[in-house]
Amino acid sequence: MINDENKRKGRVMGVDFGDARTGIAISDVTGFLASGVGVLRATGIKSAARAVANEAKRHGVVLIVIGNPINMDGTEGPRSERVRAFAEQVATLTGLPVELFDERLTTAAAHRIMNETDTRGRRRKGAVDALSAEIILQNYLDSHK
C-alpha cells in the first residue's frame, strides 16, 4: 500500500475493468475528489492494460486503484482472478503501485444514479463504467482520509 505522503504528491487513477469497456477516473492532486474521465474500449487483459498504462502516463498518476469484484459472501471468484491478472499487467507496464479495492455494489450504485438522472441508451453504457470507476476511486480515497 502506498503511504499517505506519496499519495499527496499526485493523482490517483481509479479503474473499473470490464471485458469490452474499462471505466477510468482520476483524483485531484490532493487525493480528495474523484472525477470520471471516460471509458477505454479495449478487449482482453493485455490490450486493456496497455490502454490503462497510457492513460496513467498521460495523467501523471502515482497510484492505480482497480476495482476487485469480490462476491457478496466475501470470496473471490473467476472475475476477481481475471482482475488480479489485469492488475499485474498494469503494474508491470507502468511501474506504479497498483491496489485492488473492493467494488461490491458500485455498478448497482452507478445504475441507481443513472436512473435518477434519467440517462438512457448508448450514453448510459459508457457512463455507467466511468461512474463505477469514479465510485471505486472515491470510496478508496474516503477510506484513506
RABEL-V975032 format. One record per pair of residues at least 12 apart in sequence whose ideal C-beta (glycine too) atoms are under 10 Angstrom apart, sorted by the first residue. I is the first residue (numbers start at 1). J is the second residue. If there is no record, write none. Layout:
BEGIN
{{I & J} {I & J}}
END
This chain:
BEGIN
{{1 & 63} {1 & 97} {1 & 99} {1 & 144} {2 & 62} {2 & 63} {2 & 64} {2 & 65} {2 & 96} {2 & 97} {2 & 98} {2 & 99} {2 & 144} {3 & 97} {3 & 144} {4 & 31} {4 & 144} {4 & 145} {6 & 62} {6 & 63} {6 & 97} {7 & 27} {7 & 30} {7 & 31} {7 & 62} {7 & 63} {7 & 97} {7 & 141} {7 & 144} {8 & 29} {8 & 30} {8 & 31} {8 & 32} {8 & 62} {9 & 29} {9 & 31} {9 & 62} {9 & 63} {10 & 27} {10 & 29} {10 & 30} {10 & 31} {10 & 59} {10 & 60} {10 & 61} {10 & 62} {10 & 63} {10 & 96} {11 & 26} {11 & 27} {11 & 28} {11 & 29} {11 & 30} {11 & 31} {11 & 34} {11 & 35} {11 & 56} {11 & 59} {11 & 60} {11 & 61} {11 & 62} {11 & 63} {12 & 25} {12 & 26} {12 & 27} {12 & 28} {12 & 29} {12 & 31} {12 & 34} {12 & 59} {12 & 61} {12 & 62} {12 & 63} {12 & 64} {12 & 65} {12 & 97} {12 & 99} {12 & 137} {12 & 140} {12 & 141} {12 & 144} {13 & 25} {13 & 26} {13 & 27} {13 & 34} {13 & 37} {13 & 52} {13 & 55} {13 & 56} {13 & 59} {13 & 60} {13 & 61} {13 & 62} {13 & 63} {13 & 64} {13 & 65} {13 & 66} {13 & 90} {13 & 94} {13 & 96} {13 & 98} {13 & 133} {13 & 137} {14 & 26} {14 & 27} {14 & 34} {14 & 35} {14 & 36} {14 & 37} {14 & 61} {14 & 63} {14 & 64} {14 & 65} {14 & 66} {14 & 67} {14 & 101} {14 & 103} {14 & 106} {14 & 130} {14 & 132} {14 & 133} {14 & 134} {14 & 135} {14 & 136} {14 & 137} {14 & 138} {14 & 139} {14 & 140} {14 & 141} {15 & 40} {15 & 48} {15 & 49} {15 & 52} {15 & 55} {15 & 56} {15 & 64} {15 & 65} {15 & 66} {15 & 67} {15 & 83} {15 & 86} {15 & 87} {15 & 90} {15 & 98} {15 & 100} {15 & 101} {15 & 103} {15 & 129} {15 & 132} {15 & 133} {15 & 136} {15 & 137} {16 & 36} {16 & 39} {16 & 66} {16 & 67} {16 & 69} {16 & 83} {16 & 103} {16 & 106} {16 & 107} {16 & 110} {16 & 128} {16 & 129} {16 & 130} {16 & 131} {16 & 132} {16 & 133} {16 & 134} {16 & 135} {16 & 136} {16 & 137} {17 & 40} {17 & 42} {17 & 45} {17 & 48} {17 & 49} {17 & 52} {17 & 66} {17 & 67} {17 & 68} {17 & 69} {17 & 79} {17 & 82} {17 & 83} {17 & 85} {17 & 86} {17 & 87} {17 & 90} {17 & 103} {17 & 129} {17 & 133} {18 & 39} {18 & 40} {18 & 41} {18 & 42} {18 & 43} {18 & 48} {18 & 67} {18 & 69} {18 & 79} {18 & 83} {18 & 107} {18 & 125} {18 & 128} {18 & 129} {18 & 132} {18 & 133} {19 & 42} {19 & 43} {19 & 44} {19 & 45} {19 & 48} {19 & 79} {19 & 82} {20 & 39} {20 & 41} {20 & 42} {20 & 43} {20 & 48} {20 & 125} {20 & 129} {21 & 38} {21 & 39} {21 & 40} {21 & 41} {21 & 42} {21 & 43} {21 & 48} {21 & 125} {21 & 126} {21 & 128} {21 & 129} {21 & 130} {22 & 38} {22 & 39} {22 & 40} {22 & 41} {22 & 42} {22 & 43} {22 & 47} {22 & 48} {22 & 49} {22 & 51} {22 & 52} {22 & 55} {22 & 66} {22 & 86} {22 & 129} {22 & 130} {22 & 133} {23 & 36} {23 & 37} {23 & 38} {23 & 39} {23 & 40} {23 & 67} {23 & 106} {23 & 107} {23 & 110} {23 & 126} {23 & 127} {23 & 128} {23 & 129} {23 & 130} {23 & 131} {23 & 132} {23 & 133} {23 & 134} {23 & 135} {23 & 136} {23 & 137} {24 & 36} {24 & 37} {24 & 38} {24 & 39} {24 & 40} {24 & 51} {24 & 52} {24 & 55} {24 & 56} {24 & 59} {24 & 64} {24 & 129} {24 & 130} {24 & 133} {24 & 134} {24 & 137} {25 & 37} {25 & 38} {25 & 65} {25 & 130} {25 & 131} {25 & 132} {25 & 133} {25 & 134} {25 & 135} {25 & 136} {25 & 137} {25 & 138} {25 & 140} {26 & 38} {26 & 55} {26 & 56} {26 & 58} {26 & 59} {26 & 60} {26 & 61} {26 & 133} {26 & 134} {26 & 137} {27 & 59} {27 & 61} {27 & 62} {27 & 63} {27 & 65} {27 & 134} {27 & 137} {27 & 138} {27 & 140} {27 & 141} {28 & 141} {29 & 60} {29 & 62} {30 & 141} {31 & 62} {31 & 63} {31 & 137} {31 & 140} {31 & 141} {31 & 144} {31 & 145} {32 & 138} {32 & 141} {32 & 142} {32 & 145} {33 & 134} {33 & 137} {33 & 138} {33 & 141} {34 & 65} {34 & 133} {34 & 134} {34 & 135} {34 & 136} {34 & 137} {34 & 138} {34 & 139} {34 & 140} {34 & 141} {34 & 142} {35 & 130} {35 & 133} {35 & 134} {35 & 137} {35 & 138} {36 & 110} {36 & 126} {36 & 127} {36 & 129} {36 & 130} {36 & 131} {36 & 132} {36 & 133} {36 & 134} {36 & 135} {36 & 137} {36 & 138} {37 & 55} {37 & 58} {37 & 59} {37 & 130} {37 & 133} {37 & 134} {38 & 55} {38 & 126} {38 & 127} {38 & 129} {38 & 130} {38 & 133} {39 & 125} {39 & 126} {39 & 127} {39 & 128} {39 & 129} {39 & 130} {39 & 133} {40 & 52} {40 & 54} {40 & 55} {40 & 126} {40 & 129} {40 & 130} {41 & 126} {41 & 129} {44 & 86} {45 & 82} {45 & 83} {45 & 85} {45 & 86} {45 & 87} {45 & 88} {45 & 89} {45 & 90} {46 & 85} {46 & 86} {46 & 89} {46 & 93} {47 & 89} {48 & 86} {48 & 89} {48 & 90} {49 & 85} {49 & 86} {49 & 87} {49 & 88} {49 & 89} {49 & 90} {49 & 91} {49 & 92} {49 & 93} {49 & 94} {50 & 89} {50 & 90} {50 & 93} {51 & 90} {52 & 64} {52 & 66} {52 & 86} {52 & 87} {52 & 89} {52 & 90} {52 & 93} {52 & 94} {52 & 98} {53 & 89} {53 & 90} {53 & 91} {53 & 92} {53 & 93} {53 & 94} {53 & 95} {53 & 96} {54 & 93} {54 & 94} {55 & 94} {56 & 90} {56 & 93} {56 & 94} {56 & 95} {56 & 96} {56 & 98} {57 & 93} {57 & 94} {57 & 96} {61 & 94} {61 & 96} {62 & 96} {62 & 97} {63 & 94} {63 & 96} {63 & 97} {63 & 98} {63 & 99} {63 & 140} {64 & 87} {64 & 90} {64 & 91} {64 & 94} {64 & 96} {64 & 97} {64 & 98} {64 & 99} {64 & 137} {65 & 87} {65 & 97} {65 & 98} {65 & 99} {65 & 100} {65 & 101} {65 & 103} {65 & 133} {65 & 136} {65 & 137} {65 & 139} {65 & 140} {65 & 141} {65 & 144} {66 & 83} {66 & 84} {66 & 86} {66 & 87} {66 & 90} {66 & 91} {66 & 98} {66 & 99} {66 & 100} {66 & 101} {66 & 103} {66 & 133} {66 & 136} {66 & 137} {66 & 140} {67 & 83} {67 & 100} {67 & 101} {67 & 102} {67 & 103} {67 & 104} {67 & 106} {67 & 107} {67 & 132} {67 & 133} {67 & 135} {67 & 136} {67 & 137} {67 & 139} {67 & 140} {68 & 80} {68 & 83} {68 & 84} {68 & 87} {68 & 99} {68 & 100} {68 & 101} {68 & 102} {68 & 103} {68 & 104} {68 & 136} {69 & 81} {69 & 82} {69 & 83} {69 & 100} {69 & 102} {69 & 103} {69 & 104} {69 & 106} {69 & 107} {70 & 83} {70 & 100} {70 & 101} {70 & 102} {70 & 103} {70 & 104} {71 & 104} {72 & 104} {72 & 105} {74 & 102} {74 & 104} {76 & 100} {80 & 100} {80 & 102} {80 & 103} {83 & 100} {83 & 103} {84 & 100} {86 & 98} {86 & 100} {87 & 99} {87 & 100} {99 & 140} {99 & 144} {100 & 140} {101 & 136} {101 & 137} {101 & 139} {101 & 140} {101 & 143} {102 & 136} {102 & 139} {102 & 140} {102 & 143} {103 & 132} {103 & 133} {103 & 135} {103 & 136} {103 & 139} {103 & 140} {105 & 135} {105 & 139} {106 & 128} {106 & 131} {106 & 132} {106 & 133} {106 & 134} {106 & 135} {106 & 136} {106 & 137} {106 & 138} {106 & 139} {107 & 128} {107 & 129} {107 & 131} {107 & 132} {107 & 135} {107 & 136} {108 & 132} {108 & 135} {109 & 131} {109 & 132} {109 & 135} {109 & 139} {110 & 124} {110 & 127} {110 & 128} {110 & 129} {110 & 130} {110 & 131} {110 & 132} {110 & 133} {110 & 134} {110 & 135} {110 & 136} {111 & 124} {111 & 128} {111 & 131} {111 & 132} {113 & 127} {113 & 128} {113 & 131} {113 & 132} {113 & 134} {113 & 135} {114 & 127} {114 & 128} {114 & 131} {117 & 131} {119 & 131}}
END
